[in-house]
Amino acid sequence: KQRLAAQGVFAPEKKKTLPKIPKTIGVITSPTGAAVRDIINIATRRFPFAKIVVYPALVQGENAASSLISGIRYFNDTGSADVIIIGRGGGSIEDLWAFNDENLAKTVCASEIPVISAVGHETDFTICDFAADLRAPTPSAAAELAVPDTRNLLGRLAQLQAISRQAVAHRLQTEQKRLTALRERRCLSTPLFYVEGQSMRLDYATRAFANAAQMQMTKADRRLVSLS
């Protein structure tokens, strides 16, 4: 653990954020254990729209670490998952020892897909837990962390719908007030008044132009007389 920590395998800045709404969940565990059943049941109940792909792997024994590493590489090479859950149910420290493998920890850290480590029970800790982007105390908890709760999403959608309705109603009221104000303008209620006002402005402008022209002509006449 100290050696991997010095290499930055557990560095917080390397932790990736889990997708809020994953389309596909990759599960690396034994296909016959209780862990895979718990993950499938809880994920399906909370968010039945996500696809679950199980990579059957050995979770204890001499070849378990390489099997788990192959699972991580499979999902990364194929890009067939938005989030990965790796783990198994509880057991003795010897049963969980494959998840302390150094190469597995490095592979988990290097994964481009976020990884949730769910090994054993709540009191069990392995090297894989520290290398993963998120540790779940149990496989069941990992399923809860991987997917949102449909009921919460529906509640949020209902809130957004209510907010949208209020915003639209408020905008309609504002525009209705503007329309009423425009409708009450005298130029619309009494169009002839507006025309008369514009006519008066035109007469004033015409007289001003005529007076200015007359003054210019007078000045020109005086100048002509002076030149003569």
Backbone bond lengths (Angstrom), bond angles and torsions (degrees), N, CA, C in turn:
res aa  C-N    CA-C-N  psi(-1)  N-CA   C-N-CA  omega(-1)  CA-C   N-CA-C  phi
1 K - - - 1.467 - - 1.527 111.13 -
2 Q 1.307 117.19 -42.98 1.474 120.53 178.77 1.521 111.08 -63.31
3 R 1.324 117.00 -40.25 1.464 120.42 179.82 1.528 111.18 -65.08
4 L 1.312 117.10 -44.22 1.470 120.70 179.46 1.525 111.32 -67.86
5 A 1.321 116.17 -36.65 1.462 119.41 177.86 1.525 110.39 -63.75
6 A 1.333 117.06 -40.04 1.465 120.98 178.33 1.520 111.40 -64.65
7 Q 1.336 116.98 -28.75 1.466 121.71 178.92 1.531 112.56 -84.05
8 G 1.321 116.81 -2.30 1.457 120.41 176.80 1.517 114.79 84.04
9 V 1.331 117.26 13.72 1.462 120.13 -177.96 1.523 111.41 -65.45
10 F 1.336 116.41 -29.99 1.468 119.74 -177.91 1.528 112.23 -100.63
11 A 1.316 118.40 9.04 1.468 121.56 -173.37 1.531 111.51 -59.03
12 P 1.327 118.14 131.72 1.476 121.12 -178.81 1.526 112.80 -59.83
13 E 1.345 117.45 -34.18 1.466 119.54 -177.78 1.527 113.09 -68.55
14 K 1.326 116.63 -13.46 1.461 120.11 177.69 1.533 112.43 -89.09
15 K 1.311 116.62 -7.86 1.465 119.74 -178.38 1.528 110.81 -71.22
16 K 1.311 116.07 130.09 1.459 121.80 -179.90 1.528 110.04 -94.12
17 T 1.318 114.58 150.32 1.463 120.93 179.59 1.526 110.27 -83.15
18 L 1.313 116.43 136.78 1.454 120.60 178.56 1.527 110.17 -73.14
19 P 1.328 117.42 144.05 1.473 119.53 176.92 1.517 110.48 -66.73
20 K 1.332 116.82 142.43 1.461 120.11 -178.03 1.526 111.39 -69.99
21 I 1.324 116.56 -38.79 1.467 120.36 -179.35 1.530 107.93 -131.45
22 P 1.325 118.45 86.66 1.470 120.72 -178.69 1.534 111.55 -74.06
23 K 1.322 115.32 142.90 1.464 120.08 176.24 1.528 110.86 -86.02
24 T 1.348 115.88 -35.52 1.462 120.16 -177.71 1.523 109.53 -136.07
25 I 1.330 116.09 134.53 1.464 122.51 177.54 1.518 108.07 -112.00
26 G 1.320 116.43 123.02 1.460 121.09 175.40 1.518 109.71 -93.08
27 V 1.318 116.53 128.35 1.465 121.55 -178.61 1.520 109.17 -118.31
28 I 1.329 116.80 121.14 1.460 122.32 179.45 1.523 107.65 -110.64
29 T 1.311 115.77 106.24 1.460 121.06 -178.20 1.524 108.89 -169.13
30 S 1.304 115.49 -178.49 1.462 119.52 176.62 1.526 109.76 -70.50
31 P 1.333 117.08 133.40 1.469 118.83 -178.03 1.523 113.13 -73.99
32 T 1.322 117.40 -9.27 1.459 120.14 -176.65 1.520 113.23 -112.87
33 G 1.307 118.30 -1.80 1.465 120.74 -176.57 1.521 112.45 -82.79
34 A 1.328 114.48 171.63 1.465 120.17 178.31 1.522 111.36 -71.52
35 A 1.342 116.61 -26.32 1.461 120.16 -176.55 1.523 111.59 -61.12
36 V 1.332 117.65 -45.55 1.455 120.41 -177.47 1.524 110.63 -65.71
37 R 1.326 117.46 -36.10 1.469 120.35 178.56 1.529 110.57 -66.88
38 D 1.338 115.93 -41.34 1.463 119.31 179.39 1.527 110.74 -63.67
39 I 1.327 116.49 -43.83 1.466 120.47 -179.11 1.522 110.65 -62.22
40 I 1.328 116.37 -46.93 1.468 120.35 -178.32 1.524 110.68 -64.17
41 N 1.316 116.89 -45.03 1.468 120.26 -177.70 1.529 111.92 -62.82
42 I 1.326 116.04 -47.43 1.468 119.35 -176.07 1.523 111.03 -71.42
43 A 1.339 117.41 -43.43 1.464 119.80 -179.98 1.524 110.98 -63.54
44 T 1.328 116.60 -40.50 1.466 120.29 -179.95 1.523 111.19 -67.13
45 R 1.323 117.03 -37.97 1.460 120.61 179.64 1.524 111.60 -69.29
46 R 1.319 116.22 -40.53 1.465 119.42 -177.78 1.518 112.39 -76.43
47 F 1.332 116.43 -41.28 1.469 119.83 -174.18 1.528 108.97 -147.25
48 P 1.320 117.84 83.36 1.469 121.31 -174.20 1.523 114.33 -69.40
49 F 1.329 118.15 -4.57 1.467 121.02 -177.19 1.530 112.43 -84.46
50 A 1.333 118.09 -13.86 1.466 121.18 -178.67 1.532 110.16 -85.51
51 K 1.306 115.13 140.53 1.462 121.41 176.26 1.530 108.78 -87.01
52 I 1.318 117.11 138.97 1.464 122.18 -179.64 1.526 108.65 -114.82
53 V 1.321 115.21 121.94 1.470 121.47 178.74 1.531 107.91 -114.34
54 V 1.306 116.44 120.64 1.466 121.50 -178.28 1.526 109.27 -100.11
55 Y 1.321 115.04 125.23 1.472 120.84 172.63 1.519 106.93 -99.22
56 P 1.322 118.20 109.00 1.472 120.35 -177.32 1.523 110.95 -68.30
57 A 1.307 116.27 121.29 1.464 120.41 -176.80 1.522 110.03 -134.95
58 L 1.311 114.67 157.13 1.460 120.41 171.71 1.521 107.98 -77.28
59 V 1.311 118.04 138.01 1.460 121.29 -177.36 1.524 112.57 -116.66
60 Q 1.329 117.07 2.01 1.457 120.04 172.54 1.530 108.09 -159.78
61 G 1.308 113.91 155.92 1.451 118.64 -178.42 1.512 112.24 107.52
62 E 1.299 116.04 178.84 1.467 122.92 -172.55 1.522 112.92 -63.11
63 N 1.332 118.22 -38.28 1.465 121.61 -175.51 1.530 113.40 -98.17
64 A 1.315 116.83 8.77 1.463 119.81 -175.42 1.526 112.08 -66.16
65 A 1.322 116.77 -43.96 1.465 119.68 -176.67 1.525 111.29 -60.03
66 S 1.338 117.59 -46.42 1.464 120.57 179.71 1.523 111.05 -65.12
67 S 1.322 117.41 -33.54 1.463 120.95 177.23 1.527 111.06 -66.80
68 L 1.312 116.88 -41.69 1.468 121.03 177.95 1.526 110.89 -66.46
69 I 1.326 116.57 -39.75 1.465 121.10 177.57 1.527 110.02 -61.66
70 S 1.319 117.21 -41.30 1.461 121.10 179.07 1.526 110.90 -61.18
71 G 1.326 116.18 -36.85 1.460 119.53 178.08 1.514 112.38 -64.12
72 I 1.328 117.20 -44.65 1.471 121.21 178.04 1.528 109.96 -60.61
73 R 1.315 116.07 -45.23 1.468 119.96 -178.91 1.520 111.78 -66.45
74 Y 1.326 116.90 -36.25 1.463 120.34 -179.97 1.530 110.72 -60.26
75 F 1.319 116.97 -50.44 1.465 119.54 -177.83 1.530 111.37 -66.38
76 N 1.331 117.52 -34.35 1.463 119.64 178.62 1.525 111.88 -73.03
77 D 1.319 116.95 -39.88 1.469 120.10 -179.34 1.531 111.48 -68.59
78 T 1.318 117.08 -37.62 1.465 120.86 -177.55 1.527 112.58 -91.11
79 G 1.323 116.50 -16.58 1.466 119.50 -177.83 1.519 112.19 61.09
80 S 1.320 116.64 32.92 1.459 121.63 -171.55 1.521 113.43 -96.80
81 A 1.320 118.12 18.16 1.465 120.36 178.41 1.522 109.33 -150.82
82 D 1.324 115.71 149.32 1.462 121.42 175.79 1.525 111.47 -94.83
83 V 1.324 116.34 -23.70 1.456 122.12 176.93 1.529 107.35 -151.54
84 I 1.332 116.06 147.23 1.467 121.49 -177.65 1.519 109.12 -117.53
85 I 1.327 115.62 135.01 1.466 121.88 170.77 1.521 107.61 -111.42
86 I 1.315 116.75 122.71 1.458 121.18 178.58 1.528 108.11 -121.82
87 G 1.319 117.31 132.76 1.453 118.14 179.64 1.518 113.05 166.61
88 R 1.301 113.49 -164.23 1.467 121.67 -179.23 1.523 108.20 -166.40
89 G 1.333 115.37 174.18 1.452 119.92 177.25 1.507 111.79 -77.11
90 G 1.314 116.23 -173.85 1.447 120.44 -175.89 1.514 113.60 -72.12
91 G 1.312 115.14 168.46 1.455 122.23 -179.09 1.506 110.33 174.14
92 S 1.308 115.53 -177.46 1.460 120.13 177.99 1.522 109.70 -73.17
93 I 1.317 116.21 170.67 1.463 119.82 179.23 1.519 111.54 -62.78
94 E 1.321 115.58 -30.95 1.475 119.21 176.53 1.529 110.67 -68.93
95 D 1.343 117.12 -36.92 1.465 120.44 179.44 1.526 111.76 -65.89
96 L 1.310 116.26 -32.30 1.464 120.82 -176.88 1.522 112.64 -92.42
97 W 1.310 117.91 1.21 1.460 120.28 -168.86 1.527 113.52 -64.23
98 A 1.319 118.60 -26.86 1.472 120.69 179.74 1.522 111.28 -59.67
99 F 1.322 117.41 -27.83 1.463 120.85 -178.44 1.527 112.33 -81.74
100 N 1.334 116.38 1.56 1.462 121.15 172.02 1.525 111.95 -98.43
101 D 1.321 117.09 6.13 1.468 121.32 -176.60 1.533 110.43 -66.33
102 E 1.324 115.38 135.51 1.468 121.11 -177.13 1.527 111.37 -65.64
103 N 1.331 117.33 -44.83 1.467 120.21 -179.54 1.528 111.61 -65.58
104 L 1.323 116.79 -34.86 1.462 119.73 176.50 1.521 110.37 -63.79
105 A 1.315 116.60 -43.04 1.463 120.56 179.57 1.526 110.62 -60.38
106 K 1.328 117.53 -43.54 1.468 121.01 179.86 1.527 110.99 -66.51
107 T 1.324 116.52 -37.68 1.461 120.13 179.03 1.522 111.06 -66.95
108 V 1.321 116.31 -40.68 1.466 120.75 177.45 1.519 110.09 -63.14
109 C 1.320 116.82 -43.26 1.466 121.38 179.90 1.522 111.38 -63.47
110 A 1.344 116.38 -37.33 1.466 121.05 -176.24 1.523 112.56 -81.90
111 S 1.307 118.19 -8.04 1.461 121.04 -177.66 1.527 111.21 -61.52
112 E 1.344 116.16 131.91 1.462 120.63 176.44 1.524 111.09 -78.17
113 I 1.311 116.72 -17.83 1.460 122.16 177.70 1.526 108.16 -95.61
114 P 1.318 119.36 133.71 1.473 120.48 178.77 1.522 111.63 -56.81
115 V 1.326 115.45 139.45 1.465 121.68 -176.54 1.525 109.94 -119.95
116 I 1.337 115.74 130.55 1.464 122.06 172.47 1.522 107.26 -106.27
117 S 1.310 116.87 124.43 1.464 121.39 178.13 1.522 108.93 -96.40
118 A 1.334 115.55 126.43 1.464 120.62 -178.70 1.524 108.19 -135.58
119 V 1.303 115.46 84.46 1.463 120.98 -172.91 1.528 109.76 -114.72
120 G 1.312 115.98 119.14 1.461 120.87 173.57 1.512 113.55 73.31
121 H 1.330 114.28 -147.64 1.460 121.45 -179.09 1.534 110.00 -97.93
122 E 1.313 114.97 -178.01 1.465 120.23 -175.36 1.521 112.66 -61.43
123 T 1.313 118.04 -31.48 1.467 120.92 -177.11 1.523 112.98 -86.01
124 D 1.330 117.44 -7.51 1.466 120.75 -178.30 1.521 110.44 -86.20
125 F 1.330 116.26 133.69 1.457 122.06 175.57 1.523 108.41 -129.04
126 T 1.347 115.81 137.11 1.467 121.36 177.15 1.521 108.96 -131.42
127 I 1.304 115.82 167.76 1.466 120.85 177.79 1.523 110.78 -59.98
128 C 1.323 116.21 -35.60 1.465 120.78 179.32 1.529 111.17 -59.45
129 D 1.328 116.97 -34.62 1.465 120.27 178.99 1.523 111.37 -62.12
130 F 1.315 116.45 -40.33 1.470 120.34 -178.24 1.530 111.54 -73.40
131 A 1.330 117.33 -31.66 1.460 120.89 -177.89 1.519 112.15 -79.84
132 A 1.333 116.94 -25.59 1.466 120.96 -176.51 1.529 110.85 -70.60
133 D 1.321 115.07 163.11 1.464 120.37 178.33 1.522 111.29 -73.04
134 L 1.338 115.94 -24.84 1.456 120.04 178.40 1.525 108.71 -153.73
135 R 1.326 116.14 139.03 1.458 120.37 176.25 1.515 109.76 -103.71
136 A 1.321 115.70 133.33 1.459 121.42 174.11 1.519 107.91 -109.40
137 P 1.315 118.53 138.62 1.464 120.05 -177.95 1.525 113.28 -65.87
138 T 1.345 116.74 -26.83 1.467 121.34 179.41 1.531 108.81 -146.65
139 P 1.320 118.31 162.75 1.472 119.90 174.57 1.529 112.40 -58.59
140 S 1.325 117.53 -36.72 1.466 120.31 177.70 1.525 111.25 -62.27
141 A 1.323 116.08 -42.36 1.461 120.37 178.25 1.525 110.86 -65.55
142 A 1.341 116.80 -33.49 1.464 120.46 178.34 1.520 110.48 -62.57
143 A 1.328 117.08 -40.56 1.465 120.44 177.82 1.523 110.99 -63.00
144 E 1.333 116.85 -38.41 1.461 120.41 178.66 1.525 111.46 -67.48
145 L 1.322 116.60 -34.67 1.465 120.26 179.69 1.523 112.12 -76.50
146 A 1.324 116.81 -27.19 1.468 120.48 -173.97 1.514 112.87 -77.60
147 V 1.340 117.15 -31.71 1.467 119.77 -174.82 1.523 110.38 -126.42
148 P 1.325 117.58 151.13 1.463 119.96 175.79 1.525 110.78 -77.61
149 D 1.303 115.47 166.36 1.462 120.99 176.75 1.533 107.93 -90.82
150 T 1.319 116.42 122.84 1.465 120.98 -177.52 1.515 111.34 -56.74
151 R 1.335 117.18 -36.15 1.463 120.03 -179.45 1.530 111.07 -63.74
152 N 1.323 116.51 -39.32 1.468 119.39 177.78 1.521 111.02 -66.76
153 L 1.348 116.12 -39.48 1.462 119.55 178.82 1.524 111.02 -63.88
154 L 1.328 116.22 -42.52 1.458 119.63 179.17 1.530 110.81 -65.03
155 G 1.343 116.02 -37.79 1.457 119.41 176.58 1.520 111.62 -64.01
156 R 1.326 115.74 -41.16 1.466 119.58 178.78 1.525 110.79 -66.20
157 L 1.327 116.86 -40.05 1.465 120.43 177.52 1.529 110.99 -62.41
158 A 1.327 115.94 -39.46 1.460 119.45 177.91 1.529 110.79 -63.63
159 Q 1.339 116.96 -39.40 1.460 120.53 177.02 1.531 111.14 -63.35
160 L 1.327 115.69 -45.23 1.465 119.71 179.53 1.525 111.07 -63.29
161 Q 1.329 115.85 -37.21 1.461 119.69 178.23 1.530 110.56 -63.61
162 A 1.339 115.69 -44.14 1.463 119.57 178.98 1.526 111.38 -63.71
163 I 1.347 115.92 -42.03 1.475 119.93 178.59 1.522 110.43 -63.11
164 S 1.340 116.63 -41.29 1.464 120.41 179.85 1.525 110.76 -64.31
165 R 1.314 116.28 -42.25 1.459 119.46 178.87 1.523 111.18 -62.25
166 Q 1.335 116.87 -42.72 1.460 120.28 178.66 1.522 111.07 -63.07
167 A 1.340 115.77 -41.24 1.467 119.67 -179.48 1.529 110.45 -64.57
168 V 1.332 116.52 -43.16 1.460 119.89 179.59 1.527 110.79 -65.49
169 A 1.351 116.39 -42.43 1.466 119.87 179.45 1.524 111.01 -62.79
170 H 1.337 116.20 -41.42 1.466 120.15 178.94 1.523 110.79 -64.53
171 R 1.335 116.38 -40.99 1.471 119.50 179.09 1.529 110.65 -65.34
172 L 1.316 116.73 -40.04 1.460 120.05 178.75 1.527 111.05 -63.86
173 Q 1.329 116.61 -41.09 1.462 119.90 178.27 1.531 111.00 -63.12
174 T 1.341 115.50 -43.00 1.467 119.82 179.40 1.524 111.25 -61.86
175 E 1.340 115.93 -45.99 1.464 119.40 -179.56 1.525 111.37 -68.62
176 Q 1.336 117.12 -31.90 1.459 120.37 177.10 1.530 110.33 -65.12
177 K 1.338 116.02 -40.73 1.466 119.76 177.53 1.526 110.55 -64.37
178 R 1.332 116.66 -40.73 1.467 119.82 178.08 1.523 110.68 -62.59
179 L 1.327 115.16 -42.99 1.460 119.41 -179.49 1.523 110.99 -63.91
180 T 1.337 115.97 -41.17 1.464 119.88 178.09 1.524 110.98 -63.10
181 A 1.333 116.22 -42.35 1.462 119.95 179.24 1.525 111.17 -63.57
182 L 1.321 116.81 -41.07 1.465 120.02 178.49 1.525 110.85 -66.24
183 R 1.334 115.11 -38.77 1.467 119.45 -178.11 1.519 111.03 -65.33
184 E 1.354 117.04 -29.51 1.454 120.78 -177.94 1.527 113.51 -85.84
185 R 1.303 117.69 -2.08 1.462 120.20 177.39 1.533 109.84 -65.38
186 R 1.331 114.92 144.35 1.475 119.11 -174.25 1.518 112.41 -66.74
187 C 1.329 115.39 -28.12 1.469 118.18 -179.35 1.518 111.60 -67.06
188 L 1.337 115.79 -23.60 1.460 119.37 177.97 1.529 111.15 -95.42
189 S 1.343 116.14 -40.02 1.466 118.42 179.69 1.527 112.02 -72.04
190 T 1.371 116.89 -34.35 1.477 121.50 178.50 1.525 108.33 -131.97
191 P 1.332 117.27 80.33 1.467 120.33 -176.37 1.529 113.21 -57.56
192 L 1.353 117.59 -35.01 1.453 120.19 -177.87 1.520 111.54 -63.29
193 F 1.343 116.07 -34.32 1.456 120.33 177.29 1.528 110.03 -60.85
194 Y 1.320 115.71 -42.48 1.464 119.81 179.44 1.529 110.29 -63.88
195 V 1.360 115.76 -42.68 1.470 119.64 -179.90 1.521 110.65 -64.05
196 E 1.335 115.96 -41.47 1.467 119.50 179.29 1.530 111.00 -63.72
197 G 1.314 114.83 -40.13 1.462 117.99 178.63 1.518 111.76 -63.41
198 Q 1.302 116.00 -42.70 1.462 119.07 178.39 1.527 110.95 -67.23
199 S 1.349 116.03 -33.98 1.468 119.86 178.01 1.524 110.78 -64.68
200 M 1.344 115.92 -40.95 1.464 119.80 177.86 1.524 110.41 -63.71
201 R 1.292 116.46 -40.22 1.461 119.36 178.10 1.519 110.68 -63.21
202 L 1.334 115.45 -39.39 1.463 119.59 179.60 1.529 110.66 -66.20
203 D 1.350 116.44 -41.87 1.471 119.63 178.09 1.510 110.67 -61.30
204 Y 1.327 116.36 -43.85 1.460 120.53 -179.90 1.530 110.59 -61.91
205 A 1.315 115.55 -43.99 1.462 119.34 -179.88 1.527 110.34 -65.82
206 T 1.330 116.36 -37.40 1.474 119.70 179.75 1.518 110.94 -65.64
207 R 1.349 116.58 -45.82 1.465 120.06 178.87 1.530 110.97 -62.95
208 A 1.337 115.71 -41.25 1.462 118.64 179.52 1.519 110.53 -62.88
209 F 1.351 115.77 -40.93 1.466 119.12 179.00 1.530 110.74 -65.02
210 A 1.355 116.10 -42.17 1.474 119.87 -179.86 1.522 111.07 -63.41
211 N 1.349 116.41 -43.77 1.462 120.17 178.99 1.529 111.06 -62.39
212 A 1.349 115.40 -42.42 1.463 118.52 179.63 1.517 110.40 -64.34
213 A 1.328 116.40 -41.00 1.470 119.84 179.00 1.529 111.06 -64.31
214 Q 1.343 116.41 -40.71 1.462 120.79 179.66 1.523 110.72 -63.85
215 M 1.334 115.95 -41.42 1.459 119.32 178.90 1.514 111.17 -63.38
216 Q 1.335 117.21 -41.48 1.457 120.56 178.68 1.524 111.09 -64.20
217 M 1.340 116.37 -39.55 1.473 119.84 179.07 1.508 110.81 -66.04
218 T 1.339 116.31 -40.83 1.454 120.07 178.97 1.526 110.60 -61.79
219 K 1.338 115.33 -44.92 1.467 119.39 178.39 1.522 110.58 -61.23
220 A 1.333 116.31 -39.78 1.467 120.32 -179.58 1.537 110.53 -66.16
221 D 1.359 115.85 -38.98 1.468 118.51 179.16 1.531 111.13 -63.87
222 R 1.342 114.44 -44.52 1.467 118.61 179.20 1.516 111.56 -60.71
223 R 1.304 115.46 -41.05 1.469 119.28 -179.68 1.524 110.58 -66.23
224 L 1.335 115.43 -37.52 1.460 119.59 -179.93 1.530 111.07 -65.93
225 V 1.385 114.65 -41.40 1.454 119.41 178.29 1.524 109.45 -63.01
226 S 1.325 115.43 -42.10 1.457 120.08 -178.93 1.509 111.11 -63.51
227 L 1.326 116.04 -41.57 1.468 119.21 178.27 1.501 111.70 -66.78
228 S 1.363 115.61 -38.03 1.480 117.86 178.67 1.524 110.99 -63.40
